């Protein structure tokens, strides 16, 4: 598995012209990076390939759409 420089990825994403969506396992360090770069986060319930329940973190500039679908 490749090592990812998360700080560099978030720095690059901050310069994207449009919106974007990243997903990560919910970890404190990544939550802090998202806040540092002014990104929104939203937690969603997921199941992996083995049907184990887990929490995934969505990261983007505007996640209103994710919040709206959860209130329907």
PDB file of N, CA, C and O in Angstrom, chain B, residues numbered from 101:
ATOM      1  N   UNK B 101       0.846  -1.170   0.000  1.00  0.00           N
ATOM      2  CA  UNK B 101       0.000   0.000   0.000  1.00  0.00           C
ATOM      3  C   UNK B 101       0.897   1.241   0.000  1.00  0.00           C
ATOM      4  O   UNK B 101       1.886   1.297   0.730  1.00  0.00           O
ATOM      5  N   UNK B 102       0.552   2.209  -0.804  1.00  0.00           N
ATOM      6  CA  UNK B 102       1.360   3.425  -0.932  1.00  0.00           C
ATOM      7  C   UNK B 102       1.165   4.339   0.273  1.00  0.00           C
ATOM      8  O   UNK B 102       0.071   4.451   0.828  1.00  0.00           O
ATOM      9  N   UNK B 103       2.237   4.973   0.651  1.00  0.00           N
ATOM     10  CA  UNK B 103       2.162   5.983   1.711  1.00  0.00           C
ATOM     11  C   UNK B 103       1.658   7.282   1.107  1.00  0.00           C
ATOM     12  O   UNK B 103       2.112   7.691   0.038  1.00  0.00           O
ATOM     13  N   UNK B 104       0.729   7.927   1.781  1.00  0.00           N
ATOM     14  CA  UNK B 104       0.166   9.185   1.298  1.00  0.00           C
ATOM     15  C   UNK B 104       0.551  10.303   2.248  1.00  0.00           C
ATOM     16  O   UNK B 104       0.419  10.175   3.466  1.00  0.00           O
ATOM     17  N   UNK B 105       1.021  11.388   1.685  1.00  0.00           N
ATOM     18  CA  UNK B 105       1.301  12.587   2.468  1.00  0.00           C
ATOM     19  C   UNK B 105      -0.018  13.359   2.561  1.00  0.00           C
ATOM     20  O   UNK B 105      -0.348  14.141   1.668  1.00  0.00           O
ATOM     21  N   UNK B 106      -0.760  13.140   3.634  1.00  0.00           N
ATOM     22  CA  UNK B 106      -2.085  13.731   3.783  1.00  0.00           C
ATOM     23  C   UNK B 106      -2.028  15.257   3.804  1.00  0.00           C
ATOM     24  O   UNK B 106      -2.884  15.919   3.218  1.00  0.00           O
ATOM     25  N   UNK B 107      -1.040  15.806   4.465  1.00  0.00           N
ATOM     26  CA  UNK B 107      -0.894  17.266   4.522  1.00  0.00           C
ATOM     27  C   UNK B 107      -0.766  17.838   3.109  1.00  0.00           C
ATOM     28  O   UNK B 107      -1.401  18.842   2.786  1.00  0.00           O
ATOM     29  N   UNK B 108       0.047  17.207   2.273  1.00  0.00           N
ATOM     30  CA  UNK B 108       0.235  17.675   0.895  1.00  0.00           C
ATOM     31  C   UNK B 108      -1.054  17.514   0.085  1.00  0.00           C
ATOM     32  O   UNK B 108      -1.401  18.393  -0.703  1.00  0.00           O
ATOM     33  N   UNK B 109      -1.756  16.413   0.270  1.00  0.00           N
ATOM     34  CA  UNK B 109      -3.020  16.199  -0.433  1.00  0.00           C
ATOM     35  C   UNK B 109      -4.027  17.288  -0.083  1.00  0.00           C
ATOM     36  O   UNK B 109      -4.690  17.819  -0.975  1.00  0.00           O
ATOM     37  N   UNK B 110      -4.154  17.625   1.179  1.00  0.00           N
ATOM     38  CA  UNK B 110      -5.083  18.673   1.599  1.00  0.00           C
ATOM     39  C   UNK B 110      -4.633  20.037   1.071  1.00  0.00           C
ATOM     40  O   UNK B 110      -5.469  20.858   0.693  1.00  0.00           O
ATOM     41  N   UNK B 111      -3.339  20.283   1.043  1.00  0.00           N
ATOM     42  CA  UNK B 111      -2.819  21.551   0.528  1.00  0.00           C
ATOM     43  C   UNK B 111      -3.160  21.690  -0.954  1.00  0.00           C
ATOM     44  O   UNK B 111      -3.576  22.759  -1.401  1.00  0.00           O
ATOM     45  N   UNK B 112      -2.986  20.615  -1.711  1.00  0.00           N
ATOM     46  CA  UNK B 112      -3.308  20.631  -3.139  1.00  0.00           C
ATOM     47  C   UNK B 112      -4.813  20.821  -3.340  1.00  0.00           C
ATOM     48  O   UNK B 112      -5.226  21.616  -4.184  1.00  0.00           O
ATOM     49  N   UNK B 113      -5.624  20.106  -2.582  1.00  0.00           N
ATOM     50  CA  UNK B 113      -7.083  20.203  -2.713  1.00  0.00           C
ATOM     51  C   UNK B 113      -7.572  21.622  -2.426  1.00  0.00           C
ATOM     52  O   UNK B 113      -8.570  22.060  -2.998  1.00  0.00           O
ATOM     53  N   UNK B 114      -6.883  22.337  -1.552  1.00  0.00           N
ATOM     54  CA  UNK B 114      -7.270  23.708  -1.219  1.00  0.00           C
ATOM     55  C   UNK B 114      -7.174  24.622  -2.436  1.00  0.00           C
ATOM     56  O   UNK B 114      -7.796  25.684  -2.459  1.00  0.00           O
ATOM     57  N   UNK B 115      -6.407  24.226  -3.444  1.00  0.00           N
ATOM     58  CA  UNK B 115      -6.229  25.040  -4.644  1.00  0.00           C
ATOM     59  C   UNK B 115      -7.105  24.581  -5.813  1.00  0.00           C
ATOM     60  O   UNK B 115      -7.028  25.167  -6.893  1.00  0.00           O
ATOM     61  N   UNK B 116      -7.932  23.556  -5.628  1.00  0.00           N
ATOM     62  CA  UNK B 116      -8.832  23.111  -6.690  1.00  0.00           C
ATOM     63  C   UNK B 116      -9.788  24.239  -7.047  1.00  0.00           C
ATOM     64  O   UNK B 116     -10.254  24.961  -6.165  1.00  0.00           O
ATOM     65  N   UNK B 117     -10.082  24.394  -8.331  1.00  0.00           N
ATOM     66  CA  UNK B 117     -10.995  25.447  -8.776  1.00  0.00           C
ATOM     67  C   UNK B 117     -12.449  25.124  -8.417  1.00  0.00           C
ATOM     68  O   UNK B 117     -13.229  26.033  -8.135  1.00  0.00           O
ATOM     69  N   UNK B 118     -12.811  23.866  -8.425  1.00  0.00           N
ATOM     70  CA  UNK B 118     -14.196  23.480  -8.164  1.00  0.00           C
ATOM     71  C   UNK B 118     -14.324  22.704  -6.872  1.00  0.00           C
ATOM     72  O   UNK B 118     -13.377  22.576  -6.096  1.00  0.00           O
ATOM     73  N   UNK B 119     -15.528  22.189  -6.663  1.00  0.00           N
ATOM     74  CA  UNK B 119     -15.780  21.384  -5.483  1.00  0.00           C
ATOM     75  C   UNK B 119     -15.154  20.007  -5.677  1.00  0.00           C
ATOM     76  O   UNK B 119     -14.793  19.641  -6.795  1.00  0.00           O
ATOM     77  N   UNK B 120     -15.025  19.256  -4.614  1.00  0.00           N
ATOM     78  CA  UNK B 120     -14.438  17.921  -4.660  1.00  0.00           C
ATOM     79  C   UNK B 120     -14.996  17.119  -3.497  1.00  0.00           C
ATOM     80  O   UNK B 120     -15.622  17.676  -2.596  1.00  0.00           O
ATOM     81  N   UNK B 121     -14.774  15.834  -3.514  1.00  0.00           N
ATOM     82  CA  UNK B 121     -15.180  14.961  -2.428  1.00  0.00           C
ATOM     83  C   UNK B 121     -14.060  13.972  -2.147  1.00  0.00           C
ATOM     84  O   UNK B 121     -13.588  13.276  -3.046  1.00  0.00           O
ATOM     85  N   UNK B 122     -13.644  13.921  -0.895  1.00  0.00           N
ATOM     86  CA  UNK B 122     -12.694  12.904  -0.436  1.00  0.00           C
ATOM     87  C   UNK B 122     -13.396  12.093   0.642  1.00  0.00           C
ATOM     88  O   UNK B 122     -14.248  12.614   1.362  1.00  0.00           O
ATOM     89  N   UNK B 123     -13.043  10.837   0.753  1.00  0.00           N
ATOM     90  CA  UNK B 123     -13.538  10.015   1.853  1.00  0.00           C
ATOM     91  C   UNK B 123     -12.354   9.396   2.577  1.00  0.00           C
ATOM     92  O   UNK B 123     -11.352   9.015   1.971  1.00  0.00           O
ATOM     93  N   UNK B 124     -12.501   9.310   3.870  1.00  0.00           N
ATOM     94  CA  UNK B 124     -11.463   8.741   4.730  1.00  0.00           C
ATOM     95  C   UNK B 124     -12.112   8.009   5.887  1.00  0.00           C
ATOM     96  O   UNK B 124     -13.273   8.256   6.211  1.00  0.00           O
ATOM     97  N   UNK B 125     -11.367   7.112   6.508  1.00  0.00           N
ATOM     98  CA  UNK B 125     -11.777   6.600   7.804  1.00  0.00           C
ATOM     99  C   UNK B 125     -11.773   7.782   8.757  1.00  0.00           C
ATOM    100  O   UNK B 125     -10.965   8.701   8.616  1.00  0.00           O
ATOM    101  N   UNK B 126     -12.671   7.756   9.720  1.00  0.00           N
ATOM    102  CA  UNK B 126     -12.759   8.874  10.654  1.00  0.00           C
ATOM    103  C   UNK B 126     -11.592   8.822  11.638  1.00  0.00           C
ATOM    104  O   UNK B 126     -11.543   7.973  12.528  1.00  0.00           O
ATOM    105  N   UNK B 127     -10.661   9.746  11.457  1.00  0.00           N
ATOM    106  CA  UNK B 127      -9.487   9.843  12.326  1.00  0.00           C
ATOM    107  C   UNK B 127      -9.294  11.299  12.729  1.00  0.00           C
ATOM    108  O   UNK B 127      -9.510  12.206  11.925  1.00  0.00           O
ATOM    109  N   UNK B 128      -8.894  11.517  13.959  1.00  0.00           N
ATOM    110  CA  UNK B 128      -8.711  12.868  14.485  1.00  0.00           C
ATOM    111  C   UNK B 128      -7.746  13.717  13.682  1.00  0.00           C
ATOM    112  O   UNK B 128      -8.014  14.897  13.455  1.00  0.00           O
ATOM    113  N   UNK B 129      -6.627  13.150  13.246  1.00  0.00           N
ATOM    114  CA  UNK B 129      -5.621  13.902  12.490  1.00  0.00           C
ATOM    115  C   UNK B 129      -6.206  14.435  11.183  1.00  0.00           C
ATOM    116  O   UNK B 129      -5.931  15.571  10.794  1.00  0.00           O
ATOM    117  N   UNK B 130      -7.011  13.616  10.505  1.00  0.00           N
ATOM    118  CA  UNK B 130      -7.599  14.029   9.241  1.00  0.00           C
ATOM    119  C   UNK B 130      -8.696  15.061   9.456  1.00  0.00           C
ATOM    120  O   UNK B 130      -8.869  15.962   8.635  1.00  0.00           O
ATOM    121  N   UNK B 131      -9.436  14.941  10.546  1.00  0.00           N
ATOM    122  CA  UNK B 131     -10.438  15.942  10.906  1.00  0.00           C
ATOM    123  C   UNK B 131      -9.750  17.293  11.125  1.00  0.00           C
ATOM    124  O   UNK B 131     -10.244  18.325  10.670  1.00  0.00           O
ATOM    125  N   UNK B 132      -8.620  17.281  11.817  1.00  0.00           N
ATOM    126  CA  UNK B 132      -7.867  18.516  12.066  1.00  0.00           C
ATOM    127  C   UNK B 132      -7.343  19.123  10.772  1.00  0.00           C
ATOM    128  O   UNK B 132      -7.382  20.343  10.612  1.00  0.00           O
ATOM    129  N   UNK B 133      -6.854  18.308   9.848  1.00  0.00           N
ATOM    130  CA  UNK B 133      -6.389  18.817   8.557  1.00  0.00           C
ATOM    131  C   UNK B 133      -7.537  19.456   7.781  1.00  0.00           C
ATOM    132  O   UNK B 133      -7.368  20.518   7.181  1.00  0.00           O
ATOM    133  N   UNK B 134      -8.697  18.817   7.792  1.00  0.00           N
ATOM    134  CA  UNK B 134      -9.859  19.377   7.102  1.00  0.00           C
ATOM    135  C   UNK B 134     -10.207  20.746   7.675  1.00  0.00           C
ATOM    136  O   UNK B 134     -10.455  21.688   6.923  1.00  0.00           O
ATOM    137  N   UNK B 135     -10.227  20.861   8.981  1.00  0.00           N
ATOM    138  CA  UNK B 135     -10.518  22.145   9.624  1.00  0.00           C
ATOM    139  C   UNK B 135      -9.445  23.178   9.290  1.00  0.00           C
ATOM    140  O   UNK B 135      -9.758  24.335   9.011  1.00  0.00           O
ATOM    141  N   UNK B 136      -8.200  22.766   9.319  1.00  0.00           N
ATOM    142  CA  UNK B 136      -7.084  23.667   9.028  1.00  0.00           C
ATOM    143  C   UNK B 136      -7.213  24.286   7.640  1.00  0.00           C
ATOM    144  O   UNK B 136      -6.886  25.457   7.446  1.00  0.00           O
ATOM    145  N   UNK B 137      -7.694  23.495   6.668  1.00  0.00           N
ATOM    146  CA  UNK B 137      -7.805  23.969   5.294  1.00  0.00           C
ATOM    147  C   UNK B 137      -9.202  24.499   4.959  1.00  0.00           C
ATOM    148  O   UNK B 137      -9.490  24.805   3.802  1.00  0.00           O
ATOM    149  N   UNK B 138     -10.062  24.607   5.962  1.00  0.00           N
ATOM    150  CA  UNK B 138     -11.386  25.195   5.763  1.00  0.00           C
ATOM    151  C   UNK B 138     -12.379  24.308   5.053  1.00  0.00           C
ATOM    152  O   UNK B 138     -13.331  24.809   4.456  1.00  0.00           O
ATOM    153  N   UNK B 139     -12.184  22.994   5.102  1.00  0.00           N
ATOM    154  CA  UNK B 139     -13.093  22.061   4.452  1.00  0.00           C
ATOM    155  C   UNK B 139     -14.177  21.627   5.433  1.00  0.00           C
ATOM    156  O   UNK B 139     -13.975  21.622   6.648  1.00  0.00           O
ATOM    157  N   UNK B 140     -15.319  21.268   4.881  1.00  0.00           N
ATOM    158  CA  UNK B 140     -16.398  20.720   5.690  1.00  0.00           C
ATOM    159  C   UNK B 140     -16.213  19.213   5.820  1.00  0.00           C
ATOM    160  O   UNK B 140     -15.625  18.572   4.949  1.00  0.00           O
ATOM    161  N   UNK B 141     -16.712  18.662   6.899  1.00  0.00           N
ATOM    162  CA  UNK B 141     -16.701  17.208   7.079  1.00  0.00           C
ATOM    163  C   UNK B 141     -18.090  16.747   7.495  1.00  0.00           C
ATOM    164  O   UNK B 141     -18.858  17.497   8.097  1.00  0.00           O
ATOM    165  N   UNK B 142     -18.388  15.523   7.170  1.00  0.00           N
ATOM    166  CA  UNK B 142     -19.647  14.904   7.560  1.00  0.00           C
ATOM    167  C   UNK B 142     -19.377  13.417   7.765  1.00  0.00           C
ATOM    168  O   UNK B 142     -18.734  12.777   6.933  1.00  0.00           O
ATOM    169  N   UNK B 143     -19.866  12.876   8.866  1.00  0.00           N
ATOM    170  CA  UNK B 143     -19.699  11.456   9.148  1.00  0.00           C
ATOM    171  C   UNK B 143     -20.888  10.684   8.601  1.00  0.00           C
ATOM    172  O   UNK B 143     -22.034  11.108   8.744  1.00  0.00           O
ATOM    173  N   UNK B 144     -20.610   9.555   7.977  1.00  0.00           N
ATOM    174  CA  UNK B 144     -21.664   8.701   7.438  1.00  0.00           C
ATOM    175  C   UNK B 144     -21.395   7.253   7.844  1.00  0.00           C
ATOM    176  O   UNK B 144     -20.247   6.820   7.937  1.00  0.00           O
ATOM    177  N   UNK B 145     -22.461   6.530   8.079  1.00  0.00           N
ATOM    178  CA  UNK B 145     -22.350   5.113   8.408  1.00  0.00           C
ATOM    179  C   UNK B 145     -22.102   4.328   7.126  1.00  0.00           C
ATOM    180  O   UNK B 145     -22.737   4.580   6.103  1.00  0.00           O
ATOM    181  N   UNK B 146     -21.185   3.384   7.186  1.00  0.00           N
ATOM    182  CA  UNK B 146     -20.829   2.573   6.024  1.00  0.00           C
ATOM    183  C   UNK B 146     -20.718   1.111   6.461  1.00  0.00           C
ATOM    184  O   UNK B 146     -20.642   0.800   7.650  1.00  0.00           O
ATOM    185  N   UNK B 147     -20.711   0.242   5.479  1.00  0.00           N
ATOM    186  CA  UNK B 147     -20.378  -1.166   5.701  1.00  0.00           C
ATOM    187  C   UNK B 147     -19.275  -1.516   4.731  1.00  0.00           C
ATOM    188  O   UNK B 147     -19.325  -1.136   3.561  1.00  0.00           O
ATOM    189  N   UNK B 148     -18.280  -2.238   5.209  1.00  0.00           N
ATOM    190  CA  UNK B 148     -17.184  -2.625   4.316  1.00  0.00           C
ATOM    191  C   UNK B 148     -17.570  -3.894   3.547  1.00  0.00           C
ATOM    192  O   UNK B 148     -18.697  -4.376   3.656  1.00  0.00           O
ATOM    193  N   UNK B 149     -16.643  -4.417   2.788  1.00  0.00           N
ATOM    194  CA  UNK B 149     -16.910  -5.589   1.955  1.00  0.00           C
ATOM    195  C   UNK B 149     -17.308  -6.812   2.781  1.00  0.00           C
ATOM    196  O   UNK B 149     -17.930  -7.738   2.261  1.00  0.00           O
ATOM    197  N   UNK B 150     -16.950  -6.814   4.060  1.00  0.00           N
ATOM    198  CA  UNK B 150     -17.285  -7.931   4.949  1.00  0.00           C
ATOM    199  C   UNK B 150     -18.506  -7.625   5.800  1.00  0.00           C
ATOM    200  O   UNK B 150     -18.807  -8.345   6.752  1.00  0.00           O
ATOM    201  N   UNK B 151     -19.212  -6.547   5.450  1.00  0.00           N
ATOM    202  CA  UNK B 151     -20.440  -6.115   6.108  1.00  0.00           C
ATOM    203  C   UNK B 151     -20.222  -5.628   7.538  1.00  0.00           C
ATOM    204  O   UNK B 151     -21.170  -5.546   8.318  1.00  0.00           O
ATOM    205  N   UNK B 152     -18.985  -5.307   7.880  1.00  0.00           N
ATOM    206  CA  UNK B 152     -18.720  -4.719   9.193  1.00  0.00           C
ATOM    207  C   UNK B 152     -19.098  -3.240   9.140  1.00  0.00           C
ATOM    208  O   UNK B 152     -18.764  -2.542   8.183  1.00  0.00           O
ATOM    209  N   UNK B 153     -19.796  -2.770  10.170  1.00  0.00           N
ATOM    210  CA  UNK B 153     -20.191  -1.370  10.208  1.00  0.00           C
ATOM    211  C   UNK B 153     -19.015  -0.504  10.624  1.00  0.00           C
ATOM    212  O   UNK B 153     -18.235  -0.858  11.509  1.00  0.00           O
ATOM    213  N   UNK B 154     -18.910   0.645   9.960  1.00  0.00           N
ATOM    214  CA  UNK B 154     -17.828   1.576  10.270  1.00  0.00           C
ATOM    215  C   UNK B 154     -18.314   2.993   9.992  1.00  0.00           C
ATOM    216  O   UNK B 154     -19.384   3.185   9.413  1.00  0.00           O
ATOM    217  N   UNK B 155     -17.535   3.972  10.400  1.00  0.00           N
ATOM    218  CA  UNK B 155     -17.861   5.368  10.151  1.00  0.00           C
ATOM    219  C   UNK B 155     -16.851   5.934   9.170  1.00  0.00           C
ATOM    220  O   UNK B 155     -15.641   5.836   9.377  1.00  0.00           O
ATOM    221  N   UNK B 156     -17.359   6.526   8.105  1.00  0.00           N
ATOM    222  CA  UNK B 156     -16.536   7.139   7.073  1.00  0.00           C
ATOM    223  C   UNK B 156     -16.706   8.658   7.177  1.00  0.00           C
ATOM    224  O   UNK B 156     -17.778   9.148   7.532  1.00  0.00           O
ATOM    225  N   UNK B 157     -15.651   9.386   6.868  1.00  0.00           N
ATOM    226  CA  UNK B 157     -15.710  10.843   6.915  1.00  0.00           C
ATOM    227  C   UNK B 157     -15.660  11.384   5.491  1.00  0.00           C
ATOM    228  O   UNK B 157     -14.723  11.110   4.741  1.00  0.00           O
ATOM    229  N   UNK B 158     -16.688  12.160   5.128  1.00  0.00           N
ATOM    230  CA  UNK B 158     -16.694  12.871   3.858  1.00  0.00           C
ATOM    231  C   UNK B 158     -16.001  14.206   4.066  1.00  0.00           C
ATOM    232  O   UNK B 158     -16.173  14.837   5.109  1.00  0.00           O
ATOM    233  N   UNK B 159     -15.218  14.645   3.082  1.00  0.00           N
ATOM    234  CA  UNK B 159     -14.504  15.918   3.165  1.00  0.00           C
ATOM    235  C   UNK B 159     -14.701  16.648   1.846  1.00  0.00           C
ATOM    236  O   UNK B 159     -14.515  16.068   0.777  1.00  0.00           O
ATOM    237  N   UNK B 160     -15.075  17.908   1.918  1.00  0.00           N
ATOM    238  CA  UNK B 160     -15.262  18.722   0.721  1.00  0.00           C
ATOM    239  C   UNK B 160     -15.458  20.179   1.097  1.00  0.00           C
ATOM    240  O   UNK B 160     -15.416  20.542   2.272  1.00  0.00           O
ATOM    241  N   UNK B 161     -15.671  21.000   0.096  1.00  0.00           N
ATOM    242  CA  UNK B 161     -15.908  22.426   0.355  1.00  0.00           C
ATOM    243  C   UNK B 161     -17.329  22.684   0.827  1.00  0.00           C
ATOM    244  O   UNK B 161     -17.556  23.515   1.706  1.00  0.00           O
ATOM    245  N   UNK B 162     -18.287  21.967   0.243  1.00  0.00           N
ATOM    246  CA  UNK B 162     -19.691  22.174   0.581  1.00  0.00           C
ATOM    247  C   UNK B 162     -20.376  20.818   0.617  1.00  0.00           C
ATOM    248  O   UNK B 162     -20.547  20.169  -0.415  1.00  0.00           O
ATOM    249  N   UNK B 163     -20.759  20.401   1.797  1.00  0.00           N
ATOM    250  CA  UNK B 163     -21.400  19.097   1.963  1.00  0.00           C
ATOM    251  C   UNK B 163     -22.868  19.232   2.338  1.00  0.00           C
ATOM    252  O   UNK B 163     -23.432  18.326   2.952  1.00  0.00           O
ATOM    253  N   UNK B 164     -23.498  20.348   1.980  1.00  0.00           N
ATOM    254  CA  UNK B 164     -24.921  20.538   2.268  1.00  0.00           C
ATOM    255  C   UNK B 164     -25.740  19.386   1.692  1.00  0.00           C
ATOM    256  O   UNK B 164     -26.696  18.929   2.319  1.00  0.00           O
ATOM    257  N   UNK B 165     -25.374  18.917   0.509  1.00  0.00           N
ATOM    258  CA  UNK B 165     -26.102  17.832  -0.133  1.00  0.00           C
ATOM    259  C   UNK B 165     -26.121  16.574   0.737  1.00  0.00           C
ATOM    260  O   UNK B 165     -27.117  15.851   0.761  1.00  0.00           O
ATOM    261  N   UNK B 166     -25.036  16.314   1.445  1.00  0.00           N
ATOM    262  CA  UNK B 166     -24.944  15.116   2.292  1.00  0.00           C
ATOM    263  C   UNK B 166     -25.830  15.273   3.521  1.00  0.00           C
ATOM    264  O   UNK B 166     -26.440  14.305   3.975  1.00  0.00           O
ATOM    265  N   UNK B 167     -25.902  16.468   4.054  1.00  0.00           N
ATOM    266  CA  UNK B 167     -26.758  16.713   5.209  1.00  0.00           C
ATOM    267  C   UNK B 167     -28.237  16.649   4.811  1.00  0.00           C
ATOM    268  O   UNK B 167     -29.059  16.167   5.590  1.00  0.00           O
ATOM    269  N   UNK B 168     -28.584  17.121   3.625  1.00  0.00           N
ATOM    270  CA  UNK B 168     -29.971  17.122   3.166  1.00  0.00           C
ATOM    271  C   UNK B 168     -30.487  15.708   2.977  1.00  0.00           C
ATOM    272  O   UNK B 168     -31.635  15.420   3.315  1.00  0.00           O
ATOM    273  N   UNK B 169     -29.670  14.830   2.448  1.00  0.00           N
ATOM    274  CA  UNK B 169     -30.130  13.464   2.206  1.00  0.00           C
ATOM    275  C   UNK B 169     -30.348  12.716   3.514  1.00  0.00           C
ATOM    276  O   UNK B 169     -31.124  11.761   3.554  1.00  0.00           O
ATOM    277  N   UNK B 170     -29.686  13.129   4.571  1.00  0.00           N
ATOM    278  CA  UNK B 170     -29.835  12.446   5.862  1.00  0.00           C
ATOM    279  C   UNK B 170     -31.083  12.894   6.595  1.00  0.00           C
ATOM    280  O   UNK B 170     -31.553  12.192   7.490  1.00  0.00           O
ATOM    281  N   UNK B 171     -31.634  14.050   6.237  1.00  0.00           N
ATOM    282  CA  UNK B 171     -32.811  14.555   6.944  1.00  0.00           C
ATOM    283  C   UNK B 171     -34.103  14.150   6.262  1.00  0.00           C
ATOM    284  O   UNK B 171     -35.183  14.420   6.787  1.00  0.00           O
ATOM    285  N   UNK B 172     -34.018  13.499   5.089  1.00  0.00           N
ATOM    286  CA  UNK B 172     -35.230  13.110   4.350  1.00  0.00           C
ATOM    287  C   UNK B 172     -35.805  11.853   4.939  1.00  0.00           C
ATOM    288  O   UNK B 172     -36.826  11.358   4.462  1.00  0.00           O
TER     289      UNK B 172
END
